[in-house]
């Protein structure tokens, strides 16, 4: 089985129709909860349609510049583009204590992660990621999964013989799951004193870097925890995906309260290089072709049922041009 075939196996909009996947994976129910509306209800100003200033904090771009232009406003958050490096990010963002207070008790997305259809797809995705890691790192050393969620990746790693693995997580429900599964998971960030003097051979960030207030600092902190020659594996939403370019503010990737950083291969590669890494592997996964076809057929991108009549749009076309929904990068710390 070649790499594209393996990727297609965990691509929900290829395995099912986009409409069926939306329903079968539990996303239909989760979307109905309207997490963004709950956030705006707590922190929003109904007169300005923006989040109230007392809950917000301002930040600079990852390149250090503060010259940016407004792209759009969604759910009360401003999405801006840096005039210097082109980074797309939310500014201002929720204060860290405000966001963590909300996130630690949030359970709606964990219902999706526990859904049997999603679990099957995630298991295939995690196995695919481990294959890439093991291709470049010949021995199964010490592994840390930052923001490990329901421990799906730690489960997959343990099954493949990564016996010295652990994770970090803030969500209380996720911590209960980790404890029940017997994983070592720390309720803290990697700057916590717990990690003083500890080092790792591999650090993974599965859909984490888009959430952190200072991704540049996070990458430098990851580098400090890695042994020389160690690897970092990153999966993030792809700012340059076809679905994002088409839908813009209608894209589910652009939430505002939790997805606050949007990387492409160029910007993420530059941040890794600056932190002392050499990028070894870049690709995209998850085509979202079903959603693309729905939208091009004038339907709801996520719940429509378009016919498969756009044969020129193939997974190979999407991924060969780095247009997939998720960006996957593996980099090695320079010795």
N, C-alpha and C positions, 0 to 999 in steps of 0.2 A: 504494500500500500504506500503510495507516494505521499508527500507532505500535504498537498492540496486535498487529497482524499481524507486524510486524517483531520485536517481543519474543518472540512465540510461536515464531519460527523458530529461536531459540537456546535454547529451553526443552526440555531433554532428556526430561522426563517427559511432554511433549506430543507431541514428534516420535516417540517410541517409548513402549512401556509402561515403567513404572518398572523392572520386572524386567529387560527387555531392555537398557535404558539402563545399568543397573548393571553388566551383563555386557559389553556392546559397548564401553563407554567405558573399560574396564580397572579400574573401581572394585571389581569383585568380587575380582580378584586383589589389589589394594591393601588391601582390607579384610581379606583373609586374612593379610596380613603383621602386622596388629595393632600399628601403631606405638605406640599407647597402652600396650600390654603391654610393649613394648620399653622405653619410658620408665620404667614402674613397675619393671620388672626391674632397671634401672640405679639408680634413685633412690628406690624405694619401701621402706617398712617393712612387712614381711609381718605384723607383730603389730598395728599400728594401722591398716593399709590406707591410710595417708597417705604423702605424699612426705616424706622425711627432712628435718629442719629445716636441716641444713648445706647443702642444695642450694637453699634458698628465701630469698626476700627479700620483705619486707612493703611495702605502698604505701598511699597514701590514695586516696580516690575522686577522680574528675576535678573534683568541686566543692570538694575540699579537706577534706571531712568524713571522720570515721572511725567514724561510727555506722552500722553495717550489720548485717543479719540473714542467717543462713545459709539458702540456698535448697535446696541439695543438695550432696552430695559425689560426684565421679565421677573414676575413675582416680587417686584419691589427692589430688585438688585440690578446694578449697572454692569453691563458686560462691555469691557473696553479693550482696545488694541493698542499695544505700544508702538509709538512712532519710530522707535529706534530699532527694535529687534523683531517686531511683529507678533510678540507673545499676546495671546488672548486670555484675559483673566477677569475675574469679578473684583471690583473695587468701588466702595469699601465692602468689607465682609463682616459677618457676625463676629463679635468678640469671642475669643476662644472659650472662655468660661460659659458663655451663652450657648454656643454650639454644643459643647461637651455635655452640658446639663440636659439638652434636648436629646442628643444622640445616645447617651448611656441608657436611656429608658425606651428608645425607639425599637419596636418589634415588628412593624409591618413588613419591612424588607426581609427580615429573617424568616418570615412565613414563606416568601418566595424561594429563599435559599434552601428551605427544608422541603419544598415541593418535589415529589418523586421525579417529574420530568426534568426539572432544573438540576437536581442532584445527578441524574444520569449524564446530562450534558456537561456539567462542571467536572465530573470525574474524568471524562474524556479530555476536557480542556487541561486539567491539572496533569494528566499523564503526558499530554503533548508538551506541556511546559517542562516537565521533568526530563523528557527525552532531549530537549534542547540544552538544558543545564548539564546533563550527563555527557553530552557530546563534547562539551568544552572543559568540563571538570571531570577528570578521569576517576576520582575516588569520591565516595560518599562521606563527606566530612561533617562538620558542625553547621547546622542550618538554622536560620532565624526567619520566620515569616511575620513581617510587620503588618498589623491590622488583619489578623488571621480569621476574623469573622466566626463562622460556625465550624472552623477547623477542617474544612473539606480538603484543602491542600496539605495540611499536616497529616491527615488520614492517608492521602495518596502517597506522600513521601514515606511514611512509616511502612506502608505495604511494599514499597520498593527498596526497603533496607536502609533508609535514612533514620537510623535509630537515635541519633543525637540531634533531635530537632525540637524547637520551641517556638513560641510566638508572643506577640503583644496584641492587646485588644482593650478597648474602653467600654464596649457595650456590655451591660450586666447580663443580658440573656445569653450572649455569646460566651461569656465567662462561665456560666452554668453548663453550657454544652461542652466546653473544653474540659471542665472538671470531670464531667460524666464520662468523657471519652478517654480520660487519663493522660491528657496532654499537659505539658508545662507551658502555661500562658500567663504572662505578667500584665497586670492592670496598670500599665504605665507606658510612656513614650521611651524612645531609645536614649533620651538624655537623662533618664532616671539613674540615681546612684547605683541601682541594682546592676547596671551594665558596666560599671567602672571596672576596668581591668579585663573584661571579657572580650573575646574576639571570635569571629566566625569565618567559615570558608565560603558560605553562600548566604546572601540575604535576599529575600524575595518581597516584592511589594505588588500584590495583586489588586489592582484598582484602588490604590491608596494615595498616590502622589497628587491626584486631582483634588484631594480633600484638604491637604495641609496648607497652613497659611504661608509658609516660607519654603517652597520646594527646593530652592537652591541650598538653603541651610540643611534641609533634610538629607539631600544627596551627599553633602560634605560629612554629615554625622554618620551616614551609612559607611562612607569610605573609612572613617576613623575606627569603625567596629570590625572591618574586614581585615583578615590576614593579607599580607602581600601576595598578589596573585589570586586573591579571592574574587568571587563573582557576585554581581548584583543582577537580579532578574526583575524587570519592570513591565507591568501591563497597565495601560492607561487608555481612557477614551482618546480616539484619534481626532484631533482638531480638524484635520484635512480629509476626513472620511467623506465619501460621496453623500451619505445621508445627511451629515451636518451641513455640507455646502448647499444642499437642496432645501432643507427645511429651515435652516438658520434658527431663529428663536423658537420655532415650533419643535425642534429636535428635543427628544427626551434626555439627551446628554446635558443640555443647558438648564440646570436647576436653579443655581444661584446660592442656595443656602448650603449645599454640600459639595457640588461640583464647582470648584472655584478656579481651577487651573486647566488650561487646554493646550496640550502639547502636540507638535508634529515631530517628525524624525529629526529635522534640522535643529530645532531648539532644544529638544531633550538630549541629543547628541552633544551639543555645545556645552550644556550644563554638566554632563558626565565627564567630558574632556577636561573642563576647568577644575573638576574635583579629583583629577588624577586617574581617570579611567580610560581604557581603550575600548571602543565599541566593537564587539565581535559579531553581533547578529541583530538584524532589524527586519521586521516583517509586520504585516497586519493580519488579523484574524477576525472572524465573524463579519460576513459580507453585508448583512441586513438587506439582501436583494429583495426579499418579500416586501419589506417596507418601502424600498425604492420604487418597486413596480406599482404598489398601491398608490403612492403619491403621483406617479406619472400617469396613472389611470384616473386621476381626479378623485381618489378616495382618501379615507383616513389612513395615514401612513402605518399606524400601528394596529388598527382593527379592521382594515378593509380586506377585500377578497378579490384582488385583481387577477385577471387571467395571465397565464404565463406566456405572453405573446411578444415579449421583448427579448428574443433569443440572443441578441448580440451582447446583452448584459449577462456576463458569466462570472462565477467566482474567480476564475483565473484572471479575467480582465480587471476585476476589482483589486485583487491582492498584488498582481504584478505592478500595479501603479500606486501601491500603498494607499488605497482608498477604502480599506476595511474599517469597520466600526472601532476596533481596538488596535492600539499600537503596542507591539511586543519588542522589547529591547533587552539584550544581554550584553553586559560590559564587564571587563576584567580590570581589577585594580593594578596599576603599574607597580612593578617591583623596584 
